[in-house]
Amino acid sequence: MTPIELTRSPIVKAALRARWPQFVIRVIALAGFVFAILSGFIGTPVGNHNFSIVFVWIVWWALLMLIVVPFLGRGWCAVCPIPLPGEWLQNGALLKPRGKGFGLNRKWPRRFRNIWLQNIAFTLLALFSAVVLTQPGVTGLVLLLFLIVALATSLIFERRAFCRYLCPVGGFIGLYSQVAPVEVRVKDPAVCAVHTEKSCYTGSKDGYGCPWLIYPGTLTRNINCGLCLECLRTCTQDNVAFNLRSFGADLKQPGGRRLDEAFKAFIMLGAALIYSAVMLGPWGALKSAAYSIGTPQWLVYALSLLGLIYIVLPGTFLIAVAVGRTLTKSKETLKKSFSAFAYALVPLGLMAWIAFSLSFVFASLSYLWPALSDPLGAGWNLFGTAHVAWQPYLMSIVPFLQAGVLIGGLWWACMTARRIAAEQQTGRAITLQALPVMGFCFITTTGLLGLLIG
Amino acid sequence: MKAERIALLLVIVLVMGVPLAAVLARSNSDTIEIHAQMADNGGWTPSDLKAQVGQPLHLRLTSDDVMHGFAVGQSDAPALDVLPGQWTTTTLLFDQPGKYTFYCTRWCGPSHWRMRGTIEVTGAATGATTETITTTAPLYVTLNLDLDAPHPSDVVPNEKPSAARGVSLGVILDRIAAPDRTQTSGAQVWHQLRSSSITQHLSDEQVWDLVALTWRSNTTPERLAEGQQLYAQNCAACHGETGKGDGVIAPSLKKTPMPGMTMTGHETVAPIDFTDAKNMLGASDAILEGKIIRGGMGTGMPYWGPIFTAEQIQALVDYVWTFQFER
């Protein structure tokens, strides 16, 4: 599908270029974020009644994984409140550029210009997730840490270094944003090539230089584009477009595939498997091991999680890729093939997370009504919903949705694997090289079907 | 510049103002918040309350873990459920000074009975309706009974004695020196009746039926019904609905035998089997009443003295005998 340029419409273009709508959404999000921290610390310690747990891990998560990431990619990053205080200090302004801000404005260290730190940060969060997701105080602490680290990073390093290189959430949103049907791209790279000012990167009176440290002129994938739309505001050549495109368009791009991003795919897939087993499975001992931080049982759980996402899954996948290479006598290096085929796991992983999220989002969504009426656990009844009883929604259709999503993800992953193989092979060899990777995807999907649907 | 100022105002109002207003609204109240947690995690917080006679004491209660209940001992106020993450409000009004005990009424865990707190009520009594905390020494203290001493019965019936059968025997108990059921064990009553010339024609089992009759003659159906309700709410979790000591909590209690036990105050023993005639028929009402008031020292048996009124304890004692006697 040829991308449809939405910014051709003057109304859409004006709405996207306008600073106020995005600002207001971000400020409301920041207020909600601060409220969630507050509720985590002083609200009820009962998880399913606490605003921070319900709002962040059920409502926000549902919006993020079921709607925003699949349809808007990094749309969340465009309105995320976490870097906002640091960004304001850095810019010395809340809206348009107006002079010098605060901060050392240092360059991010070259050796960390990848998403390995994000991978590590997500893994750390995953190790403690059983507690983080259920104990309001811990949720409050984690959210506060996000805010503090983002602020400190903004004061030391240039632009949104926290979002680009540290944020554990941003890492996987970026990976999965490749499947989203929207993108910001330049209309004509030739225009950029001769445009010496590069105001999209350096900034102008109308906006800031790309906060995500990318040059839009060479942007081919969504992974590092935060959809902040600053380039739309700063481009003096009217050469930046907001496009509607086909799902998964970035996965068709053969260039720019990296090992750190490949590992992110394994981390996310492994985490979906582990979470499904721990949070939805019938194994009490596994649940209590994940919860008993610091005990020998937790240590075994932590080592198993690390082993699965960093050794077992990548190791098995490596074998699958190696078999495919051997069968087709591919001349591509194993490392390159491994990194390339790992992108087939992007749709598979996203669908696994959607299926996992479906299992608890509809079951727990009714906790929102009491939490909204009494966000600080103070006995209020602001909207008359404080005593609404828990009631699972749509539970009769959720397993069918999950099965459909997982099988659709498998099909998508197989098609992606075939397309990647087609970059190296022709004819029958395409299927032959992709087949072991498809087998890996099939086994993983079967495991997820077993864990989530039984 | 104007836009920046409006933006700043928006940030101040939404990001700082709203949370601050919420915190202020939350703390602006004369109501005392009480959080309930299982006893091993802290019980009631706060657990020591103060109140004035005639002044309402507003309470808001919530549970931070499982379902609990709230009641004030020796008061007619109905028990309230305290649910996780939800608030229950109540207002207490005391017309007598004293130290009242509030406690959990839901079986929230093995240490449920430790979930207690106190309300110290000061000021002059206003007379009127609520019951005063009794200061009369209980019978076991007056009689100087050793509640922890074994009290086996030297005789036991072959079948459960029946007051109804006792009635059918046509023996007029008033003609026998009336045994005092409060201070005399079942076995002692039996011996007393057995030695009377008026029961010479009766078998031993028939004399046991007369013992059952003495029990039933000293209680009422209403009292037994009240005792049954109290037993179901407060005792059955350990002693079991059938009185056999097989309640739902019983398996979690340590089965240390009583004799020679080191009483650390943290030990527990298997709950007493009320259907065990050898043990029960050696006890008097005074001993049973004393054990309820004082609790079983070092056994895990709670002390109910500050919780139940004298009438409630009497009703419980009467009901416990139904495990030995048929009505």
HADDOCK unambig.tbl for C-alpha pairs under 7 A between the chains (distance, minus, plus):
assign (segid A and resid 27 and name CA) (segid B and resid 11 and name CA) 6.31 0.50 0.50
assign (segid A and resid 28 and name CA) (segid B and resid 14 and name CA) 6.82 0.50 0.50
assign (segid A and resid 30 and name CA) (segid B and resid 15 and name CA) 6.42 0.50 0.50
assign (segid A and resid 31 and name CA) (segid B and resid 14 and name CA) 5.69 0.50 0.50
assign (segid A and resid 31 and name CA) (segid B and resid 15 and name CA) 4.25 0.50 0.50
assign (segid A and resid 34 and name CA) (segid B and resid 15 and name CA) 6.90 0.50 0.50
assign (segid A and resid 35 and name CA) (segid B and resid 19 and name CA) 5.97 0.50 0.50
assign (segid A and resid 44 and name CA) (segid B and resid 64 and name CA) 6.84 0.50 0.50
assign (segid A and resid 44 and name CA) (segid B and resid 85 and name CA) 5.89 0.50 0.50
assign (segid A and resid 45 and name CA) (segid B and resid 64 and name CA) 5.69 0.50 0.50
assign (segid A and resid 46 and name CA) (segid B and resid 64 and name CA) 5.47 0.50 0.50
assign (segid A and resid 46 and name CA) (segid B and resid 65 and name CA) 6.35 0.50 0.50
assign (segid A and resid 46 and name CA) (segid B and resid 84 and name CA) 6.34 0.50 0.50
assign (segid A and resid 46 and name CA) (segid B and resid 85 and name CA) 5.35 0.50 0.50
assign (segid A and resid 49 and name CA) (segid B and resid 85 and name CA) 5.43 0.50 0.50
assign (segid A and resid 94 and name CA) (segid B and resid 4 and name CA) 6.35 0.50 0.50
assign (segid A and resid 94 and name CA) (segid B and resid 7 and name CA) 6.72 0.50 0.50
assign (segid A and resid 95 and name CA) (segid B and resid 4 and name CA) 6.44 0.50 0.50
assign (segid A and resid 377 and name CA) (segid B and resid 85 and name CA) 6.99 0.50 0.50
assign (segid A and resid 378 and name CA) (segid B and resid 26 and name CA) 6.02 0.50 0.50
assign (segid A and resid 379 and name CA) (segid B and resid 86 and name CA) 6.97 0.50 0.50
assign (segid A and resid 379 and name CA) (segid B and resid 87 and name CA) 5.44 0.50 0.50
